[in-house]
Amino acid sequence: MRKALFSRQTLLYLAVALAAALLTAVIASVLVTMNVRKQEAAQFPLRVVAVAADELDPAVWGQNFPRQYDTFRRTEENYGQTPYGGSDPYSKLERNPALVRLWAGYAFSVDHNEERGHFYAQIDQANTQRVKIVSQPGACANCHAAETPGLIAQMGWEAFNRTPYNDLADQLHTGSSCADCHDPETMALRITRPAFLNAMQARGIDVSQATRQEMRSYVCAQCHVEYYFLGENKLLTFPWTQGLKIENIEAYYDALGFKDWTHAESGAPMLKVQHPEFEMWSSGLHARSGVACADCHMPYMRDGSVKISDHWLRSPLVNLESACQTCHKIPVEDLQARVLTIQNTTADLLHRTEQALLSAIDAIVAARAAGAGDEDLAAALQAHRGASLRWDFVSSENSTGFHSPQEAARILAEAIDLARQAELHAVQAQAAAQGRQARAGD
């Protein structure tokens, strides 16, 4: 009898305890959910203002999203120089005079500065000598002015691109804006520049099916890419139909017979690379591991209990704790050392390539002085073009090799090889020309 009573009491206690535990769990779940909803409400508040579809002023968007806006405003700040970049707009031509000869005959040999933050995208373009000494097409404004999508809708894609930049200048007032990357109604990431959509479609990629993580790189790839102006309408075009690697891009341009300019000293038909961050990143370990551009350049940060994406786009070197330590659990000093080892190595290879290119230019100039013509120098000029293209691909890509260290080293090894080939071909052409002159003198 006592055993039965004890057993019933035990079961009763267990049932009460279990019920209490379940009730506690339910209450805890409700409290957690309430807290999460509060955080979500704090992060995505009720709209203070309605953002119009054509609103470009970040301050208006900022009334609804003050945390993101406060960090975005900091793109106006000069956070100083990093070893190979930063936001201090020094003259790259003064720091590295070799660039004047490497780009001889092109506008970049007159004016080329370290870029500042996204706030200055339109300001710095309007003030560069490159749009003042050369008549640039409106296509140049695609990535520098938030007014671009509206002007394209108003004028049409072809008309916008072919209209001279200076004819559009009075309508360009805003650099990078929230509207470039976000839908004003849903705040979802979006693509606003047709050239990227056209290029991805040509590669068979449907951007509308992209994941959010992919979009966190795609919105950057609207502008941080290599491009050129196609045809009489100067259509902004990405040379991607054969692939994103440098040899794919070279083959694309060669098949088109395209050149950006003729080198003032060598006479070679040259290609000027812009800023192929997306292409270089695509071949690197971070891209293969699913790391997006925003993970490093716009890392998540805590503002009280809310997690937001830091919109102060800048070099991860000045923000290693948030940009790198989230994944790499090692001291900041070690992370910085890793980055600088890659960048120092790449910078050394860039310098070696520049010296090889200058030697090739000198040899071609000497061959011309000896009487060699374009036909005699065909091999040298083609090698000069290929070497310069590869050097420029790494030099103009803003990570100094970090986005894809092995690819950067491979490309520069090819560039040095081609530059020395150009020099050798030029020396041979010079000898042949001198031989012809000697025989003619006899």
C-alpha positions in Angstrom: 0.0 0.0 0.0 2.8 2.4 0.9 4.7 1.5 -2.2 1.6 2.3 -4.4 1.1 5.6 -2.6 4.7 6.5 -3.0 4.6 5.6 -6.6 1.5 7.7 -7.2 3.1 10.7 -5.3 6.3 10.3 -7.4 4.3 10.3 -10.6 2.4 13.3 -9.4 5.6 15.2 -8.6 7.1 14.3 -11.9 4.0 15.4 -13.8 4.0 18.7 -12.0 7.7 19.2 -12.6 7.3 18.4 -16.3 4.4 20.7 -16.6 6.3 23.5 -14.9 9.3 22.9 -17.2 7.1 23.0 -20.3 5.4 26.2 -19.0 8.9 27.7 -18.3 10.0 26.8 -21.9 6.9 28.3 -23.4 7.3 31.5 -21.4 11.0 31.7 -22.3 10.2 31.1 -26.0 7.6 33.9 -25.9 10.1 36.3 -24.2 12.8 35.4 -26.7 10.4 36.0 -29.6 9.3 39.3 -28.1 12.9 40.4 -27.7 13.8 39.3 -31.3 10.8 41.2 -32.6 11.8 44.3 -30.6 15.3 44.1 -32.1 13.8 43.7 -35.5 11.6 46.6 -34.9 14.6 48.7 -33.8 16.5 47.6 -36.9 13.7 48.0 -39.4 11.4 50.7 -37.8 8.1 51.9 -38.9 8.9 54.2 -41.8 9.3 57.8 -40.7 9.1 59.0 -44.3 8.0 57.4 -47.5 11.0 57.0 -49.8 10.1 57.8 -53.4 11.2 55.5 -56.2 13.5 58.2 -57.6 14.9 59.5 -54.2 18.7 59.8 -54.4 19.5 61.8 -51.3 20.9 59.3 -48.7 19.7 61.7 -45.9 16.1 61.0 -46.7 16.7 57.2 -46.6 18.6 57.8 -43.4 15.5 59.0 -41.6 14.2 55.5 -41.8 17.6 53.8 -41.3 19.7 56.1 -39.1 22.2 53.5 -38.0 23.1 52.6 -41.6 23.1 56.2 -42.7 25.4 57.3 -39.9 28.0 54.8 -41.0 27.5 55.6 -44.7 28.1 59.3 -44.0 31.6 58.4 -42.9 32.6 57.6 -46.5 33.2 61.4 -46.6 36.0 61.0 -44.0 39.6 60.6 -44.9 40.8 57.7 -42.7 44.3 58.1 -44.1 46.6 55.9 -46.1 47.2 52.1 -45.9 50.5 50.7 -47.2 49.0 50.4 -50.7 45.8 52.4 -50.6 43.5 54.2 -48.3 41.4 57.3 -48.8 44.1 60.0 -49.0 44.0 61.3 -52.6 47.7 61.5 -53.4 49.0 61.6 -56.9 50.0 58.1 -58.1 52.0 59.7 -60.9 54.2 61.6 -58.5 54.7 58.6 -56.3 55.5 56.3 -59.2 56.8 58.4 -62.2 57.2 55.2 -64.3 53.4 55.3 -64.8 53.8 58.4 -67.0 55.8 56.4 -69.6 53.8 53.2 -69.2 50.6 55.1 -70.2 52.3 57.6 -72.6 49.8 59.1 -74.9 46.8 58.3 -72.7 44.9 60.6 -70.2 46.0 58.5 -67.2 49.6 59.7 -67.8 48.3 63.2 -67.0 46.1 62.6 -64.0 45.8 59.5 -61.8 45.1 59.8 -58.0 44.3 57.4 -55.2 40.6 57.2 -55.0 38.6 58.6 -52.0 35.4 57.3 -50.4 32.2 56.6 -52.2 30.9 60.0 -51.2 33.4 61.5 -53.6 32.5 59.3 -56.6 30.9 62.1 -58.6 33.0 65.0 -57.2 36.3 63.5 -58.1 35.3 62.4 -61.5 34.0 65.9 -62.3 37.3 67.4 -61.3 39.8 65.0 -62.8 41.8 66.2 -65.8 40.9 63.1 -67.6 37.4 64.4 -68.4 38.7 67.9 -69.1 41.5 67.2 -71.6 39.7 64.4 -73.4 36.0 64.4 -74.6 34.6 61.5 -72.6 31.2 59.9 -73.3 28.4 59.9 -70.8 29.1 56.2 -70.3 31.8 57.4 -67.8 29.1 58.5 -65.4 27.5 55.1 -65.1 29.4 54.3 -61.9 30.0 57.7 -60.6 26.6 59.4 -60.3 23.4 58.2 -58.6 21.5 60.1 -61.3 22.5 57.5 -63.9 19.5 55.1 -63.7 17.1 58.0 -64.0 18.9 59.5 -67.0 19.0 56.1 -68.7 15.2 55.8 -68.2 14.7 59.3 -69.5 17.1 59.3 -72.5 17.5 55.6 -73.3 20.5 53.4 -72.8 22.3 54.2 -76.1 21.6 58.0 -76.0 22.9 58.2 -72.4 26.1 56.4 -73.2 27.0 58.3 -76.4 26.1 61.8 -75.0 29.3 63.6 -74.1 30.0 63.6 -70.4 30.4 67.3 -70.2 26.9 67.7 -71.7 25.5 65.7 -68.8 27.6 67.2 -66.1 25.0 69.8 -65.0 22.6 66.9 -64.2 25.1 64.9 -62.1 25.2 66.0 -58.5 25.2 62.8 -56.3 27.9 60.2 -55.8 27.0 56.8 -54.4 23.6 56.6 -53.0 21.4 54.1 -51.1 19.3 53.9 -54.3 22.2 52.4 -56.2 22.0 49.1 -54.3 18.6 49.1 -52.5 14.9 48.9 -53.4 13.3 51.9 -51.7 10.1 49.9 -50.9 11.6 46.6 -49.6 15.3 47.6 -49.0 16.2 44.4 -50.9 19.5 44.5 -52.7 19.0 45.2 -56.4 21.0 45.9 -59.6 20.5 49.3 -61.1 23.2 49.4 -63.8 22.3 47.8 -67.2 25.9 46.9 -68.1 26.2 44.4 -65.3 22.9 42.8 -66.1 23.8 42.6 -69.8 27.2 41.0 -69.0 25.7 38.4 -66.7 23.0 37.6 -69.2 25.7 37.1 -71.8 27.3 34.6 -69.5 24.1 32.7 -69.0 23.5 33.9 -65.4 20.1 35.0 -64.3 20.7 37.6 -61.7 17.0 37.5 -60.6 17.7 34.0 -59.2 20.8 35.2 -57.2 20.9 34.5 -53.4 21.2 37.3 -51.0 24.8 36.4 -50.4 25.6 36.5 -54.1 23.8 39.9 -54.3 26.2 41.2 -51.6 28.9 40.9 -54.2 26.8 41.6 -57.3 25.9 45.1 -56.2 29.6 45.9 -56.0 30.3 44.3 -59.3 28.1 46.8 -61.0 31.1 49.1 -60.9 34.2 47.4 -59.6 35.1 45.7 -62.9 36.9 46.0 -66.2 34.9 47.6 -69.0 35.1 49.4 -72.3 32.9 51.5 -74.6 31.6 49.6 -77.5 31.0 51.1 -80.9 29.8 54.5 -82.0 27.3 54.7 -79.2 30.0 54.1 -76.6 27.9 51.4 -74.9 29.4 50.5 -71.5 30.3 46.9 -71.9 32.1 44.3 -69.8 34.4 41.9 -71.8 33.2 38.7 -70.1 31.7 36.5 -72.8 34.8 34.3 -72.9 35.3 34.4 -69.1 36.7 36.5 -66.3 40.4 35.6 -66.4 42.9 37.9 -68.0 43.5 35.6 -71.0 39.7 35.5 -71.6 39.5 39.2 -71.6 42.6 39.6 -73.8 41.1 37.1 -76.3 37.8 39.1 -76.3 39.6 42.4 -77.2 41.9 40.8 -79.7 38.9 39.2 -81.6 37.3 42.6 -81.7 40.5 44.3 -82.8 40.0 46.8 -80.0 42.4 49.3 -78.6 42.0 52.1 -76.1 45.0 54.1 -77.4 48.2 54.0 -79.3 51.3 54.1 -77.1 53.1 57.4 -77.7 56.6 55.9 -77.6 56.3 52.4 -78.9 53.3 52.8 -81.2 51.7 49.6 -79.8 47.9 49.3 -79.8 47.2 49.4 -76.1 44.5 48.4 -73.6 43.8 50.3 -70.4 42.4 48.2 -67.6 40.0 50.0 -65.1 39.5 48.3 -61.7 38.8 44.6 -62.0 38.2 43.8 -58.4 35.2 41.5 -59.2 37.2 39.5 -61.8 40.2 39.1 -59.5 38.1 38.3 -56.4 36.3 35.6 -58.5 39.4 33.6 -58.8 40.4 33.8 -55.2 39.9 31.6 -52.1 37.4 33.9 -50.5 35.1 33.8 -53.5 35.3 30.0 -53.6 34.5 29.9 -49.9 31.3 31.9 -50.4 32.7 35.1 -48.9 31.1 38.2 -50.4 32.6 41.6 -50.9 30.3 43.0 -48.2 31.6 40.5 -45.6 35.0 42.2 -45.6 34.2 45.8 -46.8 30.9 46.2 -45.0 31.1 43.7 -42.1 28.3 43.3 -39.6 28.6 45.3 -36.5 26.7 45.7 -33.2 24.8 48.9 -32.4 23.5 48.1 -28.9 21.5 44.9 -29.3 21.1 45.4 -33.1 23.3 43.8 -35.8 23.7 46.0 -38.9 26.0 46.0 -41.9 28.6 48.7 -41.6 28.1 51.1 -44.5 31.4 52.9 -44.1 33.0 51.1 -47.1 36.7 51.1 -46.6 39.9 49.0 -46.5 39.6 46.0 -44.1 43.1 46.9 -42.9 41.6 49.7 -40.8 38.9 47.4 -39.4 40.5 44.0 -39.0 38.6 43.1 -35.9 35.2 43.2 -37.7 36.4 42.5 -41.2 38.6 39.5 -40.5 38.5 38.2 -37.0 34.9 37.0 -37.4 36.3 34.1 -39.4 40.0 34.1 -38.6 40.4 33.7 -34.8 44.0 35.0 -34.6 45.5 38.2 -33.3 45.0 41.4 -35.3 48.8 41.7 -35.7 49.0 38.3 -37.3 46.2 39.1 -39.7 47.8 42.4 -40.7 51.1 40.6 -41.3 49.4 38.0 -43.6 47.8 40.8 -45.7 51.0 42.8 -45.9 53.1 39.7 -46.9 50.8 39.3 -49.9 50.7 42.9 -50.8 54.5 43.5 -50.4 55.2 40.5 -52.6 52.7 41.7 -55.2 54.1 45.2 -55.1 57.6 43.9 -55.7 56.4 41.9 -58.7 54.6 45.0 -60.0 57.8 47.0 -59.8 59.8 44.3 -61.6 57.1 44.2 -64.3 57.3 48.0 -64.7 61.1 47.8 -65.2 60.7 45.1 -67.8 58.1 47.1 -69.6 60.3 50.2 -69.6 63.1 48.2 -71.0 60.8 46.9 -73.8 59.7 50.5 -74.6 63.3 51.6 -74.8 64.2 48.8 -77.1 61.3 49.5 -79.4 62.1 53.2 -79.5 65.7 52.3 -80.4 64.6 49.9 -83.1 62.4 52.6 -84.7 65.3 55.0 -84.5 67.4 52.5 -86.4 64.8 52.3 -89.2 62.5 49.4 -88.0 58.8 49.9 -89.0 55.6 48.5 -87.7 55.9 45.3 -89.7 59.4 44.7 -88.4 58.1 45.3 -84.8 54.8 43.4 -85.0 55.8 40.7 -82.6 57.4 43.3 -80.2 54.3 45.5 -80.3 51.9 42.6 -79.6 54.1 41.4 -76.7 54.1 45.0 -75.3 50.3 45.1 -75.5 50.0 41.8 -73.7 52.5 42.6 -71.0 51.0 46.0 -70.3 47.5 44.5 -70.1 48.6 42.0 -67.5 50.5 44.5 -65.5 47.6 47.0 -65.6 45.1 44.2 -64.6 47.0 43.8 -61.3 48.1 47.4 -60.8 44.6 48.9 -61.3 42.9 46.2 -59.1 42.6 47.8 -55.7 43.7 45.0 -53.4 47.4 44.8 -54.5 47.0 41.1 -55.0 45.1 40.3 -51.8 41.8 39.3 -53.5 43.6 36.4 -55.3 47.4 36.2 -54.5 48.3 33.2 -56.7 46.4 34.6 -59.6 48.1 38.0 -59.3 51.5 36.4 -59.1 50.7 34.2 -62.2 49.5 37.2 -64.2 52.6 39.2 -63.3 54.9 36.3 -64.2 53.4 36.3 -67.6 53.7 40.0 -67.9 57.4 40.0 -67.1 57.9 37.2 -69.6 56.0 39.0 -72.4 57.8 42.3 -71.6 61.2 40.6 -72.0 60.0 38.9 -75.2 59.0 42.4 -76.5 62.5 43.7 -75.7 64.1 40.7 -77.4 61.9 41.1 -80.5 62.8 44.8 -80.7 66.5 44.1 -80.4 66.2 41.6 -83.2 64.2 44.1 -85.3 66.8 46.8 -84.6 69.6 44.5 -85.7 67.7 43.6 -88.9 67.1 47.3 -89.7 70.8 48.1 -89.1 71.8 45.2 -91.3 69.5 46.5 -94.1 71.1 50.0 -93.8 74.6 48.5 -93.9 73.8 46.5 -97.0 72.2 49.5 -98.7 75.4 51.5 -97.9 77.5 48.9 -99.6 
